Amino acid sequence: MTRTWHRWQDWAALAIGVLTLLSPIVVSTDTAALWSLIVFGVLIAGTALWSLAQPGSVASEYVHAVLGVLLFISPWVFGYSDLSGAAWTSWIAGVLTVAVGLAAVPAAQADHRGLAGQH
């Protein structure tokens, strides 16, 4: 049986999501930056919880990677690249989210194969 709530990459994604969500408290934002950081923070944290609860879900790890890419490009897309604190938060959190999401794919695939073998 696959253990839930154990993969370090998913715990890291949860921390990244929460810190992104809370970052507008300490960095200068405008409306676009504020909502981008909050929404992406919630989405990253939510998919991290999904990954932690269902470690055999490979899709959740790819969702992390996609959310990380979207967070990375959000300063340019939503026009807050001139707000250095918010932009750097997006860039760093985006890269880290992609990294932990892709790093968890092999473990998620192994857990998925283990779950498939139980049926």
RAPE-V750268 format. One record per residue. PSI is psi in degrees with one decimal (999 if undefined). NEAR is the number of other C-alpha atoms within 10 Angstrom. D_FIRST is the distance of its C-alpha to the first C-alpha in Angstrom with 1 decimal. Layout:
PSI:NEAR:D_FIRST / PSI:NEAR:D_FIRST
//
This chain:
137.6:7:0.0 / 133.5:13:3.8 / 134.4:12:6.4 / 161.9:12:9.4 / 37.3:16:13.0 / -19.2:13:12.9 / 122.5:15:14.5 / -34.3:13:18.2 / -37.7:22:19.6 / -36.0:29:18.6 / -38.7:18:20.1 / -42.3:17:23.1 / -38.4:30:23.4 / -44.8:24:23.3 / -42.3:17:26.1 / -44.6:23:28.0 / -45.5:28:28.0 / -43.6:20:29.2 / -37.5:18:31.8 / -44.4:27:33.0 / -40.8:22:33.2 / -10.4:16:35.3 / -30.9:20:37.3 / -13.5:20:40.3 / -31.9:10:41.1 / -9.7:9:42.2 / 152.2:16:43.2 / 133.7:14:46.1 / 162.6:21:45.2 / -172.6:13:46.9 / -43.7:9:45.5 / -44.7:15:43.7 / -43.2:24:42.1 / -52.5:19:41.2 / -32.9:15:39.4 / -47.5:24:37.8 / -40.9:28:36.3 / -50.2:20:35.2 / -46.8:16:33.7 / -36.1:23:31.9 / -45.4:26:30.6 / -43.7:20:29.2 / -42.3:19:27.7 / -45.4:32:26.1 / -40.4:25:24.8 / -43.0:18:23.5 / -27.9:22:21.6 / -41.4:28:20.2 / -39.8:18:18.8 / -47.3:17:17.5 / -40.5:30:15.7 / -39.6:23:14.4 / -32.2:15:13.1 / 79.0:18:11.7 / -15.5:27:10.8 / 2.8:24:10.6 / 100.9:19:14.1 / -33.3:21:16.5 / -37.5:16:19.4 / -32.3:25:19.2 / -38.1:31:19.8 / -33.3:17:22.8 / -39.5:20:24.0 / -48.1:29:24.2 / -44.1:23:26.3 / -44.6:18:28.6 / -37.3:21:29.0 / -43.2:28:29.9 / -44.6:19:32.5 / -39.7:18:33.9 / -40.6:29:34.2 / -41.6:23:35.9 / -9.3:16:38.5 / -33.5:22:39.1 / -34.2:24:42.0 / -40.3:12:44.0 / -43.0:12:43.0 / 3.5:13:43.7 / 34.7:14:46.6 / 26.5:20:45.7 / -17.2:18:45.8 / -12.4:12:48.9 / 94.3:15:47.1 / -40.9:14:45.9 / -47.1:18:43.5 / -40.4:24:41.7 / -46.7:25:41.8 / -35.6:16:40.5 / -45.0:20:37.7 / -43.9:28:36.7 / -47.7:21:37.1 / -47.1:15:35.1 / -35.7:25:32.3 / -47.5:27:32.2 / -44.6:18:32.0 / -38.0:20:29.3 / -43.2:32:27.2 / -45.3:23:27.5 / -47.6:16:26.7 / -32.4:21:23.5 / -47.8:28:22.4 / -31.5:20:23.1 / -26.6:16:21.7 / -13.0:21:18.2 / -48.6:20:18.4 / -41.2:12:17.2 / -39.8:18:14.1 / -39.1:23:13.4 / -40.4:17:14.2 / -42.4:15:11.9 / -38.1:20:8.9 / -44.1:17:10.6 / -37.7:12:11.1 / -38.5:14:7.6 / -37.9:15:7.2 / -34.0:10:10.6 / -16.0:8:10.0 / -15.7:7:8.0 / 999:5:11.2
//
